[in-house]
Amino acid sequence: MRRTALLLAATAAAAVLAVACDEPTTPPGTPDVAAAKADAPGQTGQHGQAGLGAAVNKQLASLRAATAQFHNFDKAVAAGWSAKITSCMADPALGGMGFHYGNVGLIDGSVRADQPELLLYEPEKNGRLRLVAVEYIIPYAFHPRSAAPPVLFGQEFKQNDVFQLWGLHAWVWENNPSGIFADWNPRVSCQYTTDVMVM
């Protein structure tokens, strides 16, 4: 029952959130934030990689390698990212996020750069879905709001009090002028679907 409640909370939270290490964080947020951010002084360039530091760029490369096959949406579904978490999310001022599809088996309080809980897809004119980003989520039930923020890629997760979780986006498949770890992407749109959630 508790697991079901946690999964429902995490699923609902993804609708509101505008959000490679080879080992899970133990526990999330344990890494020293100042030390982690020393490797991530900037977020510019293609996919926001310039200035992030060698360690973060290596993690992002691992994430891309792990998710490259999911450009084919059917492969993502077959691999477990089959739960449609949200409609296509858009903000009139900030841009879009697209549809969120989740692998609920990964919502367990740990994060791995190569196993994001959510995949984000932008609808295309031809009706296909295009992979643009990933999102990591950790419910407060696993990592309390009062604790230090979880950290991945040298970035602190953001709080979402409405749905009781922490979240972090990584725009690894669509360049984001707002930053690779920003919530919204002005280059992503929901114009080719009627299934839209305007924030």
C-alpha positions as CSV (number, residue, x, y, z in Angstrom):
1,M,0.0,0.0,0.0
2,R,2.8,2.4,0.9
3,R,4.6,1.6,-2.4
4,T,1.4,2.3,-4.3
5,A,1.0,5.6,-2.6
6,L,4.6,6.6,-3.3
7,L,4.3,5.7,-6.9
8,L,1.1,7.7,-7.2
9,A,2.7,10.7,-5.5
10,A,5.7,10.4,-7.8
11,T,3.5,10.1,-10.9
12,A,1.4,13.1,-9.9
13,A,4.6,15.1,-9.1
14,A,5.9,14.7,-12.6
15,A,3.0,16.6,-13.9
16,V,4.0,19.7,-12.0
17,L,7.7,19.5,-12.1
18,A,9.2,21.4,-14.9
19,V,12.2,18.7,-14.0
20,A,26.9,9.1,-15.5
21,C,27.5,7.9,-12.5
22,D,27.7,4.1,-12.7
23,E,26.7,3.7,-9.0
24,P,23.5,4.7,-7.3
25,T,23.8,7.6,-4.8
26,T,23.9,6.3,-1.3
27,P,21.8,7.9,0.0
28,P,20.7,10.6,-2.5
29,G,22.2,13.9,-1.5
30,T,25.1,12.6,0.4
31,P,27.7,13.9,-2.0
32,D,29.3,17.2,-1.0
33,V,27.4,19.9,-3.0
34,A,30.2,22.4,-3.1
35,A,32.7,19.8,-4.3
36,A,30.2,18.5,-6.9
37,K,29.5,22.0,-8.2
38,A,33.2,22.7,-8.6
39,D,33.0,20.4,-11.6
40,A,30.0,22.3,-13.1
41,P,30.7,26.0,-13.4
42,G,28.7,26.6,-16.6
43,Q,25.9,25.3,-18.8
44,T,26.6,26.5,-22.3
45,G,27.3,25.0,-25.7
46,Q,25.7,22.1,-27.5
47,H,23.6,20.2,-25.0
48,G,25.0,22.6,-22.4
49,Q,28.2,20.7,-22.1
50,A,30.8,23.4,-22.2
51,G,32.2,24.3,-18.8
52,L,30.6,21.4,-17.0
53,G,33.8,19.6,-16.3
54,A,35.2,16.3,-17.3
55,A,33.4,14.2,-14.7
56,V,29.9,15.6,-15.5
57,N,30.5,15.3,-19.2
58,K,31.4,11.7,-18.7
59,Q,28.2,11.1,-16.8
60,L,26.2,12.8,-19.5
61,A,27.9,10.7,-22.2
62,S,26.9,7.6,-20.2
63,L,23.3,8.8,-20.0
64,R,23.2,9.4,-23.7
65,A,24.6,6.0,-24.4
66,A,22.0,4.4,-22.1
67,T,19.1,6.2,-23.6
68,A,20.0,6.4,-27.3
69,Q,17.9,3.3,-28.1
70,F,14.9,5.1,-26.7
71,H,14.6,7.4,-29.6
72,N,12.5,4.5,-30.8
73,F,9.5,4.9,-28.5
74,D,8.5,1.3,-28.8
75,K,11.9,0.2,-27.4
76,A,11.4,2.6,-24.4
77,V,8.0,1.0,-23.7
78,A,9.4,-2.5,-24.0
79,A,12.3,-1.6,-21.6
80,G,9.8,-0.4,-18.9
81,W,9.2,3.3,-19.6
82,S,5.5,2.5,-20.4
83,A,3.6,4.6,-17.9
84,K,2.2,7.8,-19.4
85,I,2.8,10.2,-16.5
86,T,1.6,13.5,-18.1
87,S,0.0,15.0,-21.1
88,C,2.3,17.2,-23.2
89,M,3.4,19.9,-20.8
90,A,3.8,23.5,-22.0
91,D,4.3,26.9,-20.4
92,P,3.4,29.9,-22.6
93,A,6.4,31.9,-21.3
94,L,9.0,29.3,-20.7
95,G,8.6,26.7,-23.3
96,G,7.7,23.0,-23.2
97,M,8.7,19.7,-21.7
98,G,6.6,17.2,-23.8
99,F,5.1,14.0,-22.5
100,H,6.6,12.3,-19.5
101,Y,6.8,8.5,-19.6
102,G,7.9,6.7,-16.5
103,N,9.5,3.5,-15.4
104,V,7.7,3.1,-12.0
105,G,10.1,0.3,-11.0
106,L,12.9,2.9,-10.8
107,I,11.0,5.2,-8.4
108,D,12.7,3.8,-5.3
109,G,14.6,6.6,-3.6
110,S,17.9,6.1,-5.5
111,V,19.1,7.7,-8.6
112,R,21.5,6.5,-11.3
113,A,22.6,8.8,-14.2
114,D,22.1,5.9,-16.6
115,Q,18.6,5.0,-15.3
116,P,16.3,8.1,-15.3
117,E,12.9,7.5,-13.8
118,L,11.2,9.5,-16.6
119,L,11.8,10.0,-20.4
120,L,10.4,13.2,-22.0
121,Y,9.0,13.1,-25.6
122,E,8.0,16.0,-27.9
123,P,5.2,15.2,-30.3
124,E,6.1,15.7,-34.0
125,K,4.0,16.8,-36.9
126,N,4.0,13.2,-38.3
127,G,2.5,11.9,-35.1
128,R,5.8,10.3,-33.8
129,L,7.3,11.1,-30.4
130,R,10.8,12.5,-30.3
131,L,13.0,11.9,-27.2
132,V,14.3,15.3,-25.9
133,A,15.2,14.8,-22.2
134,V,15.1,12.8,-19.1
135,E,13.9,13.5,-15.5
136,Y,15.0,12.1,-12.2
137,I,12.5,12.1,-9.3
138,I,12.8,11.1,-5.6
139,P,9.6,11.3,-3.4
140,Y,10.0,13.0,0.0
141,A,9.0,9.7,1.6
142,F,12.4,8.4,0.5
143,H,14.4,11.6,0.9
144,P,12.7,14.1,3.3
145,R,12.2,17.7,2.3
146,S,14.2,18.8,5.3
147,A,17.3,16.9,4.2
148,A,20.0,18.4,2.0
149,P,18.9,18.3,-1.7
150,P,19.9,15.1,-3.6
151,V,22.7,15.9,-6.1
152,L,23.4,14.4,-9.6
153,F,25.7,15.8,-12.3
154,G,26.8,18.4,-9.7
155,Q,23.3,19.8,-9.6
156,E,20.9,20.0,-6.7
157,F,17.4,18.6,-7.2
158,K,14.5,21.0,-6.9
159,Q,11.7,20.6,-4.4
160,N,8.0,20.2,-5.4
161,D,6.0,20.6,-2.3
162,V,2.6,20.1,-4.0
163,F,3.5,16.5,-4.9
164,Q,6.1,15.9,-2.2
165,L,9.2,15.1,-4.3
166,W,12.6,16.2,-5.6
167,G,13.2,16.4,-9.3
168,L,16.0,17.2,-11.9
169,H,15.8,17.4,-15.7
170,A,18.6,16.7,-18.1
171,W,18.1,18.0,-21.7
172,V,20.5,15.6,-23.3
173,W,18.7,15.1,-26.6
174,E,17.5,18.6,-27.4
175,N,19.7,21.7,-26.9
176,N,18.2,24.0,-24.3
177,P,19.0,27.7,-24.4
178,S,17.8,27.9,-20.8
179,G,20.5,25.4,-19.7
180,I,20.9,21.6,-19.8
181,F,19.4,21.2,-16.3
182,A,16.6,23.8,-16.6
183,D,13.0,22.8,-16.1
184,W,11.5,24.2,-19.4
185,N,12.9,24.3,-22.9
186,P,11.9,27.1,-25.2
187,R,12.7,24.8,-28.2
188,V,10.2,22.2,-27.2
189,S,6.5,22.5,-28.2
190,C,3.2,20.8,-27.8
191,Q,1.8,22.3,-31.1
192,Y,1.3,18.9,-32.7
193,T,-1.0,17.3,-30.1
194,T,-4.3,18.1,-28.6
195,D,-3.3,16.3,-25.4
196,V,-1.8,19.3,-23.7
197,M,-1.3,20.4,-20.1
198,V,-0.7,24.2,-20.0
199,M,1.1,25.3,-16.8
